[in-house]
Amino acid sequence: MDIKKIVGENLKFARKAKGLTQKELASELNKYQSDYSEYETGKIELDYEKIVFLCKRLDITPNELFGVDD
């Protein structure tokens, strides 16, 4: 499976688990909701700063975000 799709699915799952909308997270990232949506669909890759921010914000580890098993 494509890593962008895995990250997107894990991001969506973590966001919903926190009870947040795409619009809320997009606002925190100074992005439009439509841009944020493309992270969750795997159309746009996250940069390092966004990965760190989203992991902290959603209380997940980078391994969880990338679907890496220990």
N, C-alpha and C positions, 0 to 999 in steps of 0.2 A: 504494500500500500504506500501511497505517496506521503511523505513526512508532513507536507503542508496540510494534507487532509486530516492526518492523525492529530496534529497540533490544533487544527481548527475544531475538530470534534471534542477534544479534551478541554479546549478553551470554552466552548459553548456549555459543556457539562458543568465545569467549575463555576461559570458565571451564573447559570441557573440555580446551582446549589446555594449560591450566596444570595439569591433572590434579586439579582440585578438585571436591568435591561441593557440591551446593546447601546441604547441612547445614553444611559447613565455612564457606562464605561467609556464610550466615545467622548463624552464631554470631559471626563477626567484626563483623557489623552489629548485633548484639544483637537479632536477629529470629528468629522460628520459621522452619523450613524451608518450611512451607506459605506463609508470607508472601513469602519470597524467590522461591518458585516463581512467584508471581503477577507478579513483575518480568519473568521470562523468558517468560511467556505473554502479556504485555502487558495484564494486567488492572489492574495498579497502575503508575502513573508514578513514576519515580525523582525524588527532589528533588536539588537542586544538590550537597549534601554527599555523597550516595550516589554521584552521578555521578563526582565527583572521587575519592572513595575507591576505587570499583570500577575506574576507569581506571588509577589508580596501582597497585592490587593486581594487576590482570590485565595490566599492561604494554601498554595500548592507549591510543590518543588519543581524545578526545571525537569527532573526525571518524570514526574507525573505529567507535566505539560507535553513532553515529547514521547510519552508512552514507553519509557525505558524501565524495564524490570530490573530490580537489584538481584 
